[in-house]
Amino acid sequence: MSLHEFLETQKPKIIEKETDKNKIPLMIKKDQSLILFKKIKGYNYQIVSGVCGSRDKMASWLGTNREKLSFKIADATRNPKDYNIIDDAPCYEVKGKDLDEIPLMKFCERDGGEYISSGVVVSRDPDSKRLNVSFHRMMKLGKNRMVIRLCDRDTFKFCQKYPKDMPISIFIGHDPSVLIPGAVSAGDIDEFKIMSSLRPLEVTKCKTNDLLVPAHSEIIIEGRITKEMVDEGPFVDISGTYDVVRKQPVLEIDGIWHKKNPIYHALLPGGNEHRLLMGMPREPTIYNEVSKMCPVRAVNISTGGCSWLHCFISIKKQKTDDGMKALEAAFRGHKSLKHCVVVDDDIDVFNPEEVEWAICTRFQADKQTMTKKEEGSSIDPSTVGQETLPGTDRRLTCKVGIDATIPFGMKRDKFEKAFIVGEKK
């Protein structure tokens, strides 16, 4: 299980010509497919983009299809498997010097500096000793210093427990079976075990701390999150707008290692890959909640909703209030969700025209709408100026749920889609 194996099977578009790293962001923006840049001017690295840029490619790699991809991940979270710890791992083949050797880049005009956008951080709770694996962006400050963005989640909470520096390890460059669980919110489950449930995983012990990293990663960075705070950003979030500049902790680097002929993963902020990788792993948490209410056909956190704020869900309706119950469950399953549409199981939630058609023909706003005022997402610029939760700077937002299912008890033939002779399989 490795990025190299993934590239061999998925056949990326290959750029053989030597490429200036500063031209790559625009090239990725124009073509967000799976691309491998073989020669980078001034660096001994290759660069790949689009590893998780296609739902179909990710699903194929995991032996499923796009409709069942969320279910596959949800099943892995419910059935974690042990991983193997090995010595002499490929990720430690070559000892690097410093960050200047890695082709970090500024992606957007106002970026605060050169960024690692695809770094997956491994940390450990000092109390429970549980490992946590999660994505964090990091802005370069010097050859061995970065500033790391920590949301108020596990890594941040672990960090608060350390009186001084907290050791972490960062891995860059892997296949979707490792990257997707790195973006999943799994509670107290070790994300490495979710990865191993999707495909057997080998990990190895780190060189400077007691953490573990995937043995077939392209790059390993080990270091410590310090108590020093500096400005982080600006940087573009999945909304395609700039996130605010905040004081965030400094990361001091203790060592860098990589494979021979390493591949650096350049993840375009606000691009398809960023949105899919960040948003799609929330689909299993939504599915897990909604499936408690009624059978679920598919869940899609839509790209038009920044792969974070909008969700379409198809259900097999069995009771009058299943649609509304499904909406309530969806908002529980993903706290940042802003708008949600529930449709019947004859609607393809990956086709926005079909979802819109269901709203048009099966929905009455005065009877099938749910609104609630709750904490919103920090990536939503429309919450600026809204009231905040008492005693906090967290802004409230108006959330809307649309039950676009056929009213229970009514004759379905009035609502069913018409098919041309021979069209329906």
C-alpha positions as CSV (number, residue, x, y, z in Angstrom):
1,M,0.0,0.0,0.0
2,S,1.7,3.2,-1.2
3,L,1.4,6.2,-3.4
4,H,3.6,4.5,-6.0
5,E,1.3,1.5,-6.2
6,F,-1.7,3.9,-6.5
7,L,-0.1,5.8,-9.4
8,E,0.9,2.6,-11.2
9,T,-2.8,1.4,-11.2
10,Q,-4.5,4.8,-11.8
11,K,-2.4,5.9,-14.7
12,P,-1.9,9.7,-14.0
13,K,-1.2,12.3,-16.7
14,I,2.6,12.5,-16.7
15,I,4.5,15.8,-17.3
16,E,8.1,14.8,-18.3
17,K,9.3,18.4,-19.1
18,E,11.1,20.1,-16.2
19,T,8.7,22.4,-14.4
20,D,9.1,25.5,-12.2
21,K,7.3,24.7,-9.0
22,N,5.8,28.2,-9.0
23,K,3.9,27.4,-12.2
24,I,2.4,24.3,-10.8
25,P,-0.5,25.8,-8.8
26,L,-2.1,27.4,-11.9
27,M,-1.5,24.2,-13.9
28,I,-3.3,22.2,-11.2
29,K,-6.1,24.8,-11.2
30,K,-6.6,24.4,-14.9
31,D,-6.5,20.6,-14.8
32,Q,-7.5,19.0,-11.5
33,S,-7.1,15.4,-12.7
34,L,-4.4,13.1,-11.4
35,I,-1.1,14.6,-12.6
36,L,2.6,13.6,-11.9
37,F,5.3,16.1,-12.5
38,K,8.5,14.1,-13.1
39,K,11.1,16.9,-12.9
40,I,11.0,20.0,-10.7
41,K,13.5,22.7,-11.4
42,G,16.0,22.9,-8.6
43,Y,14.7,20.0,-6.6
44,N,15.2,16.2,-6.4
45,Y,11.5,15.6,-6.0
46,Q,8.6,14.7,-8.2
47,I,5.2,16.4,-7.5
48,V,1.8,14.8,-7.7
49,S,-1.6,16.4,-7.5
50,G,-5.2,15.0,-7.6
51,V,-4.6,11.9,-5.6
52,C,-8.0,12.3,-4.0
53,G,-9.4,14.5,-6.7
54,S,-11.9,11.9,-8.1
55,R,-14.6,10.1,-6.1
56,D,-14.7,7.4,-8.8
57,K,-10.9,6.8,-8.6
58,M,-10.9,6.7,-4.8
59,A,-13.9,4.2,-4.9
60,S,-12.2,2.1,-7.5
61,W,-9.0,1.9,-5.5
62,L,-11.0,0.7,-2.5
63,G,-13.0,-1.9,-4.5
64,T,-16.4,-0.1,-4.5
65,N,-18.3,2.6,-6.4
66,R,-19.1,6.2,-5.7
67,E,-22.5,5.5,-4.2
68,K,-21.1,3.0,-1.8
69,L,-17.8,4.8,-1.0
70,S,-19.3,6.4,2.2
71,F,-20.6,3.0,3.3
72,K,-17.2,1.4,2.8
73,I,-15.6,4.1,5.0
74,A,-18.4,3.9,7.6
75,D,-17.9,0.1,7.8
76,A,-14.1,0.6,8.3
77,T,-14.8,2.9,11.2
78,R,-17.1,0.3,12.8
79,N,-14.7,-2.6,12.1
80,P,-11.1,-1.3,12.7
81,K,-8.3,-3.8,12.2
82,D,-4.8,-4.0,13.7
83,Y,-1.9,-2.8,11.7
84,N,1.6,-4.3,11.4
85,I,4.7,-2.6,12.9
86,I,7.8,-3.1,10.8
87,D,11.5,-2.1,10.9
88,D,13.6,-0.6,8.1
89,A,10.7,1.2,6.6
90,P,11.0,2.8,3.1
91,C,10.0,6.2,4.4
92,Y,13.3,6.4,6.3
93,E,15.5,5.4,3.4
94,V,17.1,8.9,3.0
95,K,17.9,11.5,5.7
96,G,16.9,14.9,4.5
97,K,18.6,18.2,5.4
98,D,15.8,20.8,5.9
99,L,12.6,22.3,4.4
100,D,14.5,24.0,1.7
101,E,15.0,20.7,0.0
102,I,11.2,20.1,-0.4
103,P,9.3,22.0,-3.2
104,L,6.9,23.8,-1.0
105,M,5.0,26.6,-2.8
106,K,2.6,29.5,-2.5
107,F,-0.6,28.5,-4.1
108,C,-2.6,31.8,-4.1
109,E,-1.6,35.4,-4.4
110,R,-2.2,36.4,-0.8
111,D,-0.9,33.3,0.9
112,G,1.1,34.2,4.0
113,G,4.0,32.0,2.8
114,E,4.9,28.6,1.3
115,Y,2.7,25.9,2.6
116,I,2.4,22.2,3.2
117,S,-1.2,21.5,2.4
118,S,-1.2,17.7,2.4
119,G,0.6,17.0,5.7
120,V,-1.0,14.4,8.0
121,V,-0.1,14.8,11.6
122,V,0.3,12.0,14.2
123,S,0.0,13.0,17.8
124,R,-0.6,11.2,21.1
125,D,-2.9,11.9,24.1
126,P,-0.5,12.0,27.1
127,D,-3.2,10.7,29.3
128,S,-4.8,7.8,27.4
129,K,-1.8,7.3,25.1
130,R,-4.2,7.1,22.2
131,L,-2.8,8.1,18.8
132,N,-4.6,10.6,16.6
133,V,-4.1,11.2,12.9
134,S,-5.4,14.3,11.2
135,F,-4.7,16.8,8.5
136,H,-3.2,20.2,9.3
137,R,-1.9,22.9,7.1
138,M,1.6,24.3,7.9
139,M,3.3,27.6,6.7
140,K,7.0,27.7,6.4
141,L,8.9,30.2,8.6
142,G,12.4,29.0,8.1
143,K,14.5,26.0,7.2
144,N,13.4,24.1,10.3
145,R,10.4,26.1,11.6
146,M,6.7,26.2,10.6
147,V,3.5,27.5,12.0
148,I,0.7,24.9,12.2
149,R,-3.0,25.5,12.1
150,L,-4.8,23.7,15.0
151,C,-8.6,23.6,15.1
152,D,-10.2,23.0,18.4
153,R,-10.1,19.2,18.0
154,D,-7.9,16.3,19.2
155,T,-4.4,17.5,18.3
156,F,-5.2,20.9,19.8
157,K,-6.6,19.3,23.0
158,F,-3.6,17.0,23.4
159,C,-1.3,20.0,23.0
160,Q,-3.0,21.8,25.8
161,K,-2.1,18.9,28.2
162,Y,1.6,19.2,27.6
163,P,3.4,21.7,29.9
164,K,6.1,22.3,27.2
165,D,6.5,21.0,23.7
166,M,4.3,18.3,22.2
167,P,6.1,15.8,19.9
168,I,4.4,15.1,16.6
169,S,5.2,13.4,13.3
170,I,4.0,14.4,9.9
171,F,3.7,12.1,6.8
172,I,3.2,13.3,3.3
173,G,2.5,11.3,0.2
174,H,0.3,8.2,0.4
175,D,-2.7,6.5,-1.3
176,P,-6.4,7.3,-0.6
177,S,-6.8,4.3,1.8
178,V,-4.5,6.2,4.2
179,L,-5.4,9.8,3.3
180,I,-9.2,9.4,3.7
181,P,-9.1,8.0,7.3
182,G,-6.7,10.8,8.1
183,A,-9.6,13.2,7.3
184,V,-12.2,11.2,9.2
185,S,-13.5,12.3,12.6
186,A,-13.4,8.9,14.4
187,G,-13.8,9.7,18.0
188,D,-11.6,7.5,20.2
189,I,-10.7,5.1,17.4
190,D,-7.1,4.9,16.2
191,E,-7.2,6.1,12.6
192,F,-4.4,3.7,11.7
193,K,-6.8,0.8,12.4
194,I,-9.4,2.4,10.1
195,M,-6.7,2.5,7.4
196,S,-5.8,-1.1,8.0
197,S,-9.5,-2.0,7.6
198,L,-9.6,-0.5,4.2
199,R,-6.3,-2.0,3.1
200,P,-3.7,-3.8,5.3
201,L,-1.4,-1.2,6.8
202,E,2.3,-1.3,7.8
203,V,3.6,1.4,10.2
204,T,7.0,2.0,11.7
205,K,8.4,3.6,14.8
206,C,9.6,7.2,14.5
207,K,13.2,8.2,15.0
208,T,12.9,11.1,17.5
209,N,9.7,10.3,19.5
210,D,7.4,7.4,20.5
211,L,4.9,7.9,17.6
212,L,4.2,5.7,14.6
213,V,3.9,6.6,10.9
214,P,2.8,4.7,7.8
215,A,5.9,2.8,6.6
216,H,5.4,3.6,2.9
217,S,4.9,7.3,3.2
218,E,7.0,9.5,0.8
219,I,8.2,12.0,3.4
220,I,8.4,12.0,7.2
221,I,8.9,15.2,9.2
222,E,9.3,14.9,13.0
223,G,9.2,17.8,15.4
224,R,7.6,19.5,18.3
225,I,4.6,21.9,18.6
226,T,5.9,24.7,20.9
227,K,4.1,27.3,23.1
228,E,5.4,30.1,20.8
229,M,2.5,31.7,18.9
230,V,2.8,33.6,15.6
231,D,0.5,34.8,12.8
232,E,-0.7,32.0,10.4
233,G,-2.1,32.8,7.0
234,P,-3.7,34.1,5.0
235,F,-4.6,30.8,3.4
236,V,-7.5,29.7,1.2
237,D,-10.0,27.3,2.7
238,I,-12.3,24.8,0.9
239,S,-14.8,27.7,0.4
240,G,-12.4,29.2,-2.1
241,T,-12.2,32.3,0.2
242,Y,-9.3,33.3,2.5
243,D,-9.4,32.1,6.1
244,V,-8.7,34.7,8.8
245,V,-5.2,35.2,10.1
246,R,-4.8,33.8,13.6
247,K,-2.1,33.3,16.2
248,Q,-1.1,29.7,16.0
249,P,1.7,27.6,17.5
250,V,5.2,27.3,16.0
251,L,6.5,23.8,15.0
252,E,10.2,23.1,15.5
253,I,11.5,20.4,13.2
254,D,13.9,17.7,14.6
255,G,14.4,15.7,11.4
256,I,13.2,15.0,7.9
257,W,13.4,11.7,6.0
258,H,12.1,10.5,2.7
259,K,12.1,7.6,0.2
260,K,14.5,7.4,-2.7
261,N,13.2,9.5,-5.6
262,P,10.4,11.0,-3.4
263,I,7.1,12.4,-4.5
264,Y,5.7,15.5,-2.9
265,H,1.9,15.8,-2.8
266,A,0.7,19.3,-3.7
267,L,-2.9,19.7,-2.6
268,L,-4.5,22.7,-4.2
269,P,-6.4,24.8,-1.6
270,G,-10.1,25.2,-2.5
271,G,-9.7,22.7,-5.4
272,N,-11.6,19.5,-6.1
273,E,-9.1,17.4,-4.2
274,H,-9.2,19.6,-1.1
275,R,-12.9,19.6,-1.1
276,L,-13.4,15.9,-1.6
277,L,-10.7,14.9,0.9
278,M,-12.0,17.2,3.6
279,G,-15.7,16.8,3.0
280,M,-16.3,13.3,1.8
281,P,-15.1,11.7,5.0
282,R,-18.0,13.4,6.8
283,E,-20.4,11.4,4.7
284,P,-19.9,8.2,6.8
285,T,-20.7,10.1,10.0
286,I,-23.9,11.5,8.4
287,Y,-24.8,8.0,7.1
288,N,-24.2,6.4,10.5
289,E,-26.7,8.9,12.1
290,V,-29.4,8.9,9.4
291,S,-29.3,5.1,9.0
292,K,-30.5,4.9,12.6
293,M,-33.7,6.6,11.4
294,C,-34.4,4.8,8.1
295,P,-32.6,2.9,5.2
296,V,-30.2,5.1,3.3
297,R,-29.3,4.7,-0.4
298,A,-26.6,7.4,-0.7
299,V,-25.0,10.5,0.9
300,N,-23.3,13.2,-1.0
301,I,-21.6,16.3,0.6
302,S,-21.8,18.3,-2.6
303,T,-18.9,20.1,-4.3
304,G,-21.2,23.0,-5.0
305,G,-21.6,23.4,-1.2
306,C,-17.8,23.6,-0.8
307,S,-17.9,19.9,0.1
308,W,-18.6,21.0,3.6
309,L,-21.8,23.1,4.0
310,H,-24.4,21.3,1.8
311,C,-25.5,17.6,1.7
312,F,-27.9,15.6,-0.4
313,I,-29.3,12.3,1.1
314,S,-31.5,9.7,-0.5
315,I,-33.6,7.5,1.8
316,K,-36.1,4.7,1.5
317,K,-39.0,6.3,3.2
318,Q,-41.1,4.0,5.5
319,K,-42.9,6.4,7.8
320,T,-44.5,9.9,7.5
321,D,-41.8,11.7,9.4
322,D,-38.8,9.8,8.0
323,G,-37.7,12.8,5.9
324,M,-37.6,15.2,8.9
325,K,-36.0,12.7,11.2
326,A,-33.3,12.1,8.5
327,L,-32.6,15.9,8.4
328,E,-32.2,16.1,12.2
329,A,-29.9,13.1,12.1
330,A,-27.8,14.7,9.3
331,F,-27.2,17.9,11.3
332,R,-26.1,15.7,14.2
333,G,-23.8,13.8,12.0
334,H,-22.0,16.8,10.6
335,K,-22.1,19.9,12.9
336,S,-20.9,22.3,10.2
337,L,-23.7,21.4,7.8
338,K,-25.7,24.5,6.7
339,H,-28.2,23.2,4.2
340,C,-29.4,19.7,3.7
341,V,-31.8,18.1,1.2
342,V,-33.4,14.7,1.7
343,V,-34.9,12.9,-1.3
344,D,-36.4,9.5,-2.1
345,D,-34.2,6.6,-3.2
346,D,-35.2,7.0,-6.9
347,I,-33.2,10.2,-7.0
348,D,-29.4,10.3,-7.8
349,V,-27.9,12.5,-5.2
350,F,-24.7,12.8,-7.3
351,N,-26.8,14.5,-10.0
352,P,-27.7,18.1,-8.8
353,E,-30.3,18.3,-11.6
354,E,-32.2,15.3,-10.2
355,V,-32.1,16.8,-6.6
356,E,-33.4,20.1,-8.0
357,W,-36.1,18.2,-9.8
358,A,-37.2,16.5,-6.6
359,I,-37.4,19.9,-4.8
360,C,-39.4,21.3,-7.7
361,T,-42.0,18.4,-7.9
362,R,-42.1,17.0,-4.4
363,F,-41.5,19.9,-1.9
364,Q,-43.8,22.5,-0.2
365,A,-41.9,25.0,1.8
366,D,-44.6,25.6,4.4
367,K,-44.8,21.9,5.3
368,Q,-41.4,20.3,4.5
369,T,-38.9,22.8,5.8
370,M,-36.8,22.7,8.9
371,T,-34.9,25.7,10.2
372,K,-32.6,26.0,13.2
373,K,-30.1,28.5,14.5
374,E,-26.9,26.9,15.7
375,E,-23.2,27.4,15.6
376,G,-22.0,27.8,12.1
377,S,-18.8,26.9,10.2
378,S,-15.8,29.2,10.4
379,I,-15.3,28.7,6.6
380,D,-18.6,30.3,5.9
381,P,-18.1,34.1,5.2
382,S,-21.8,34.8,5.4
383,T,-21.7,34.3,9.2
384,V,-19.6,37.5,9.5
385,G,-21.7,40.0,11.5
386,Q,-24.0,37.3,12.9
387,E,-24.6,37.0,16.6
388,T,-22.2,34.8,18.5
389,L,-22.6,32.1,21.1
390,P,-22.6,33.7,24.6
391,G,-19.1,34.2,26.0
392,T,-17.4,33.0,22.7
393,D,-16.4,34.4,19.3
394,R,-18.1,31.5,17.6
395,R,-20.8,32.8,15.2
396,L,-24.4,31.4,14.8
397,T,-25.9,30.6,11.4
398,C,-29.4,29.7,10.2
399,K,-29.5,26.1,9.1
400,V,-32.1,24.9,6.6
401,G,-33.3,21.4,5.9
402,I,-35.5,20.5,2.9
403,D,-37.6,17.3,2.9
404,A,-38.0,16.8,-0.8
405,T,-39.5,13.2,-0.4
406,I,-42.9,12.2,-1.7
407,P,-45.5,12.9,1.0
408,F,-46.2,9.6,2.7
409,G,-49.5,7.9,1.8
410,M,-49.9,9.8,-1.5
411,K,-50.0,7.8,-4.8
412,R,-46.4,7.6,-6.1
413,D,-47.5,7.5,-9.7
414,K,-48.2,11.2,-9.5
415,F,-44.5,11.9,-8.5
416,E,-42.6,9.2,-10.4
417,K,-40.1,10.0,-13.1
418,A,-41.2,9.1,-16.7
419,F,-38.9,6.8,-18.7
420,I,-38.6,6.4,-22.4
421,V,-39.4,2.9,-23.7
422,G,-36.3,0.8,-23.2
423,E,-34.6,3.4,-21.1
424,K,-35.2,1.9,-17.6
425,K,-32.9,-1.0,-16.7
